[in-house]
Amino acid sequence: MADATMCQSCGLPFNKEHAHFIATEPDGRRSIYCTNCYKNGKFIDPDLTMEEMVDMIVPVLGKSIGKEKARKEMTTLLPTLKRWK
């Protein structure tokens, strides 16, 4: 699978600053998910809904861009990610 530019669950960018968050698959390959969402080949919270994910991200992202903008960005981005399709 091609390298993802962001976590395909929460949207965390896989840039130099966040490269250490890229999870690995059980066989050692780079995952398309981050360590906040995925561990040992499984989602940390497999029953999490997309709406719950938005609610988890907004307070963190909102510190830098404002909660309203963060909610708008996440409700637009998350449906495009592999986990939520």
C-alpha positions in Angstrom: 0.0 0.0 0.0 1.3 3.5 -0.8 2.3 5.6 2.1 -0.5 7.8 3.4 0.1 11.5 3.9 -2.1 11.5 7.0 -3.8 9.0 9.4 -6.7 7.5 7.6 -8.7 7.5 10.8 -8.2 10.9 12.5 -6.4 13.0 9.8 -3.1 13.5 11.8 -0.6 14.7 9.2 2.3 12.4 8.6 4.8 15.2 8.2 8.3 15.3 9.8 6.9 16.7 13.0 4.5 13.8 13.4 6.4 11.0 11.7 6.9 9.2 15.0 3.1 8.8 15.3 2.9 6.5 12.2 1.8 3.0 13.5 3.1 -0.2 12.2 1.3 -3.3 11.0 2.0 -6.6 12.8 4.4 -7.6 10.0 6.4 -4.4 10.5 5.1 -2.4 7.5 4.2 1.3 8.0 0.5 1.6 8.6 -1.9 4.2 7.2 -3.0 4.9 10.7 -1.4 6.7 13.6 -0.5 5.3 17.0 -3.3 7.3 18.6 -5.8 5.3 16.6 -4.2 1.9 15.9 -2.0 -0.6 17.7 -1.0 -4.2 17.1 -3.0 -4.3 13.8 -6.3 -3.2 15.4 -8.1 0.1 16.1 -7.6 1.1 19.7 -11.3 1.9 19.9 -13.0 -0.1 17.2 -16.5 1.0 18.1 -15.7 4.7 17.9 -18.1 6.6 15.6 -17.0 9.3 13.3 -18.9 11.8 15.4 -17.1 10.7 18.5 -13.8 11.1 16.7 -14.7 14.7 15.7 -15.6 15.4 19.4 -12.2 14.0 20.5 -10.2 16.0 17.9 -12.0 19.4 18.2 -10.7 20.4 21.6 -7.1 19.6 20.6 -7.1 21.2 17.1 -9.4 24.0 18.4 -6.5 25.3 20.5 -4.7 26.3 17.4 -7.4 27.2 14.9 -10.5 27.7 17.1 -13.2 25.1 17.9 -15.7 26.2 15.3 -13.2 26.0 12.5 -11.8 22.7 13.8 -15.3 21.1 13.9 -15.9 22.3 10.3 -12.6 20.9 9.1 -13.0 17.6 10.8 -16.6 17.0 9.7 -15.4 17.7 6.1 -12.2 15.6 6.3 -13.1 12.5 8.2 -15.7 11.2 5.7 -13.0 11.1 3.1 -10.6 8.9 5.1 -10.4 5.2 4.6 -11.7 4.2 8.1 -15.0 6.2 7.6 -15.8 5.3 4.0 
